[in-house]
Amino acid sequence: MNRRRGPAFWCLAAFFGLFVLFLYGPTLTILVLSFQGPSGGLTFPMNGVSLHWFGNLFEKQMVGDFAGSLRRSMILGVAAMLVTVVASFMAGLAFRTRFRGSTIVFYLAIASLIVPSILISLGIGLLFRVLGWEAAWYSSAFGAHLTWTLPFGLLIMFAVFNRFDRRYEEAARDLGATSWQTIRHVVIPILLPSLIGVGLFGFTLSYDEFSRSLYTSGTFNTLPLEIYGMTTNVTTPVLYALGTVTTGVSFLVIGIALVSVIVLRRRRARHGSDAGKAA
């Protein structure tokens, strides 16, 4: 029996369509304009179609260091991802058992989420200046990014561990496994898809972060800072080409994470069916 959809459904559908258009329309526009011809400009209509601006992207520029800023953001993102995954996992293990001061430690760990990002960046930059240390993307900016990625990683891992069945660990110990063997062969394989998700989240948060890099990156810009500087100096579609490349990198990272999770689930399902047949 077909039910007639009311006005509320069509209003929600129209709202969702406008939301998708607002979200992805600018990205699609940048994607199209990045394929302008050598004499193309920043607006429609397009003047030819070519890959000229992608080739120009990594050439020596009068303004901007695209290749260097991309490399720095990638290194910074991977470093923040690794530290976030390891620290969040260890914290998740630790907070399964209440200890004295655990509530205070928890709120201190996530307090940076409610502090404006620009204030954290300014505070870290001033602290390095007072201590006589040189602010750089690999030191002060790295610490600033961790104040953003770690709290999210902690919250995700706490939620994951709240759903984790500790009887798997008890069974492993009953079979003679040590604490390290239990974590390595039982806990980590079960939580691996969640750890991949935390890593993906940590990488994207660091890779796209602007405010916490503003006063902490030092002499060399990260990619968001470089793009911001380009908006006032670059008047060619090379800016769009850079946006297309960075968007492609983001989707590539997301794709790798999703494929990894799918492969892990299929492998787990295959092992489960093999174990059932053996039983």
N, C-alpha and C positions, 0 to 999 in steps of 0.2 A: 504493500500500500504506500503510495507516494504522498508524502506530506508537503503541503505548499509552504515554501519558505516565506517568512514574514519580513516586514520592513527592517526589523532589527538585524536580521542576517545580512541583508544587502548593505546596510550602513556599516556593519563590521567589515564586510568584504571590501567596501570602498575605502574604508580607513586603512585596512591592511595593504591594499594596493598602493595607496598614496605613501604609506610608510616605506614600502619596498622601493618605490620610485625615488623617494627622498634619500633613502639609504644608499642605493646602488647607482642612481642616475649620475651623480657627479663622477663616480669611479669609471663608469662606462664612457662618459664624455672625455675624461682624461685619456682613457685607453684609445679611443678613436683618434683624438688629436695628436697623440704621440707618434702616429704614423704619417704625419704631414711630410710633404716633399721638402727638399732643401731650402726652398724659398717660402715655406709655409710660415704662418704666424700663430698667435695664441688663440685665435677665435675661428669660428666657421665663417665662410665656407673653406673647405680644405683646398690647399694648392698642391695637388699631386699626392701620391702615396709612395712611401719609401721607408727604409729602415735607417735613414741618414742620421736621425737624432739619437738613435740607440748606439750607433757607432761613435757619434760625437760625444756621447756621455762619458766614456772612459778616456777620452783624449785630454791633453793638458788644456785647462781652461784659464781664461783671464780671471774669472771669479768662480770659486768653489772647488772643492776637492771631493768629487763624488765617490771615486773608488776608495779613497782613504776613509771617508766617513762611513761608507757601507761596511768596510772591513772592520772598523772599530765597533760599530753597532752589532755586527755579527759576533765578534769575539766577546763583547760585553754581555750580549744576550745569552750566549752559550754558558759563560761563566756564572751568570746569575741563575740560569736554569739548573746547573749542576748543584750549586750550593743550596738552592731552594729545595730541590728534591731530597738531598741528603739530610739537611737540617729539619725539614718538615717530617720526614719519615722517622728520624730519631726522636723528635719532639712528640710525634704521635705515639710512639712506643712508651715514652716516659710518662705521658699524661694519662695513660690507661690506669695508672695507680695514683691515687691522691697522695700528695706529699705537702709538707708544711710550706706555705707560701705559694702553692700552685695557682691559686686564683690571682694573686698579685702579678706573678710572672706572666700569666696568660694575658691579662689586660695591658701590661706593659708591652708585650709582644705585638699586640694589634692596635696599640694606641696611635701608631703612625698613620693609620687609615683615616682617622678623623682630623688629623692636622693638615692644613692646606699644603699641597706639594711644594709650592713656591717658597713657603716658609722653611720647610725641611732643607730644600736646596740652598737657600740663603744661609741657614744656620750652619750647615756642614761646611759651606764655603768660608764663612767667617771663622769657624773653628780651625780650619786648616791654616788660614792666614794668621791667626793668633799664635798658633803653635809653630809658625815658621815653615810649614810644609807647603810644597807646591801642589795645588789642585790639579788633578789629571783624570782623564776618562777611565783609567785602569785602577785608580785608588779611591778618590773621593766620590766620583760618579758611580763607581761600583758599589760602594757602601750606601749611597743614596738610593740606588735602584733596589738594593736588598731591603730597604725599609718599605718598599712597595710590593715586592714579589713575595717576601717571606710571610707576611701576615696572611695573604690569600692562600699560600701553600699550607700554612698551619690550619686554617679553617677547613680547608678541603680534607686534609688528612685526619683531622679530628672527627669529621663526619664519617669518613671511611672506616676508621677504627671503631666507631660506635656501632657499626653494622657487622663488624668482623666477628666470626664465631670462634671463640678461643678454644673450643673443643678440638679443633685441628691441631693446635699446639700441644694440648694435653695428650692427644693420641701419639704425636711424634715423640714426646718425652717418655711415654709408656713403652715405646719401641726402642728406647735407649738413645735418642738423639740429644745432643747437648743443646744449650741455649743458642749458640751460634749456628749450629746445624739446623735448628728449628726455624730460625729467622731466614737463613739462606735458602733452604729447600722447601719450606712450607709458607712462611709469611710473605716473603718477597714475590714468589711466583703467583700467589693468589692476588696480591695487591698490585701487580705489575701494570695492568691497564690504568689503574688510578694514578700510579706514579708517572706514567707517560702523560696523563692528562695534566698533572701538576707541572711537569716539565714544560709541556706546551704552553700552559698558562704563564709560567714564569718567563719563558723566552719572549712571548709576544708582549707582555707587559714591559719588559726591559727594552726590547727592540723599538717600541713605539714611544717610549717615555720622553717627554719634552721638558716639563716643569722641573723635575728633579735633576735634570742634566744642565739646566741653564747656568747655574752658578758653580757647578762642580766639575765640569768637563775640562776646564783649563784651556790651554792654547788650542787644542785640536777638537773640533766639533764631532759630535755623534751625528748620525744621519738625520734625525728630526731637526736638530739645530741647523744643519747644513741646508735642509729644505726650506726652513724658515728664512734663513739669510738669502736664499736664492729668490724668494718671492719679491724682494725689493731690488734685486740687481739683474736677474736674468730675464730677458724678454724674448726668448726663443722656445720652441717646443721641447727643448732638451729637459726642461723642468717636468713636462708631462711624461717624457720617456723615463725619467727617474722615478716618477710616481708609479708607472706601469711595472717597472722592474721590482720596486719594493713591494708592491701588491702581489706580484708573482712569487716573490720569496715567501711572503706570509702564507699564501695558499699552498706553496710547496711544503712548508713546515707542517701545516695542518694536515695535508694529504699524507705525509710520511707518518704522522702520529696516528691517523685513522687507520691506515693500512697496517701499522704495527699492532694496533688493538685487535683488528679483524683477524690477523694471522695468529695472535696469541689465543683468541677465543676458539678458533678452529682447531688449533693444536690441542688445546685443553679438552675440547669436545671429542677429538679423535682418541686422545689418551683415555678419556673416560669410557668411551665405547669399547676400546681394547681391554681395559680392566674388567668391564662387565662381561665380555666374552670369556676372558680367562677365568672369572669366577664361576 
